[in-house]
Structures are given as C-alpha cells and as structure tokens.
Amino acid sequence: MKVDKKQIDFLAKLQKRKYRDEHQKFLLENPKVIFEEYGNPLLDSVYVTDYFYKDNEDSMVFKSIYRLSEKDLKNVSSQVTPAGIVALFKMPSPQKFIFKSKHVLILDSIADPGNMGTIIRTADWFGFHHLFLGPNCVEVYNPKVVSASMGSIFNVSINQDVDLKVFIKDLKAEGYKIVVTDLRGEQFDISKDNKIALVIGSEARGVDQEIINLADQRFKIMKSGKAESLNAAVAAGIVMNKIKF
C-alpha cells in the first residue's frame, strides 16, 4: 500500500515526546530488530522504501506494510541516513509491580539516550525485569534510546517519572535491600538471598544524596587506572553482574 500525506505527517510528529505520549506510539528504525519483532502484538505497521522492499522481499512478512519515498522517509526518520524501513509500535504497558521480583533496577537522572538504551539492554541480559526511572531521566521512547536498547525495550517493564524517594521507602518496607553505586562507598559481597533494589545515578552527578541516605549499602566499583569515572551503563552492568552471579 502507498502511504498518504496524513500518515507521513503523523509519523513525523512522533519525533516529539508530546505526540508519542498523546498517541501512546513510537517509531523503531533498526531493521534487524524490526524483523525480529514481526510477530509482536504491539507492532502497528511498517513503512519501507521501494528499494529496501526489493532487497528484502522474502522477509516482508508483516501484516501491514506501506511504501514511501526516500524523501518521505527522511521526513519521518531521526537518522541522518535512514536504513529504508521504519516501524510504528504501540507503547507497552508496564507490568503491575507486586514487590515479589527479586531484583529491581532504579535509575536516577540518566539523561543520555545512548546510556539509557544500553542500560535497558543490559538489564534485559541480566534478568532485571522491572525498571523504575526518576523524573530527571530521558524518556525511554526517545528514538536514540529505542535504537540503543536493541529490542530489549519490549522485554522489560519500565515505569517512568517515578517519585524515587517514596518508591524506595515502599521497597524497604517490603524487605528490599537498597544498594546504590557511590564513589565514597566500599566493596562488599552482595547477598544472593536478599531482594535487591539497585540504584544507578548519572555519570556526572551520581545518585542524589537524599536517595543515598535511604540506602542500606553503598557500593564502590574499584579501579586500577586513572579514569575519573565510569560510563553509567558500564557501571550498571558491572554491579548487575555482581548481584546475579
């Protein structure tokens, strides 16, 4: 099917969070992930150029496919050089959290989209299925976040704009140990038996001091080189690995 101007205008508007929130839809532009998600019930429709369609005709198994020009694709894409395909997805609804999950990931002021997407992907790898993001975090359906997550955005439950101080107090009341990453903390063995809520802060400012004050343990990642800090996504991966294994 050929795409019309109204559809192009709608897709282009989804580059802004206001419209993503209003319509509860977002765009995904990674061809590999789009093909992997062909059976995802959240997939609304797929838009491809004629050139991309001809090159990948055997893989075009989507129920709703629209053809669009290279010019129109550039109008709706966030990429400088679009790949030739873009998919429209409905936003997944966060799973209801009932304080039974053994491991929870809390993100405070993660503003960089690449970091956020990588953290989501890493959380998926280590089995942290519930993520809670403070109000100062980048929106998870930002195109760069979606791209960096490599499809993991569909595999974890993400709650945004959470009042972290209130939520952490609720977690503590339910028996969770709150572990924060902190350069002023110390090395220790994290018990595999406890329910753990891991808090990761931004590379620039770390975890908010009021949240640190609520923590049960402050974990310091040891170093042997000269770098002043670790990328937040790398730090998250190191500590999630320690908690899991």
Beta strands, then each sheet from edge to edge (+ up, - down):
strand 1: 25-28
strand 2: 43-48
strand 3: 65-67
strand 4: 85-90
strand 5: 103-108
strand 6: 130-133
strand 7: 157-159
strand 8: 176-186
strand 9: 195-201
strand 10: 217-219
sheet 1: 1+ 4- 2+ 3+
sheet 2: 7+ 6+ 5+ 9+ 8+ 10+
end
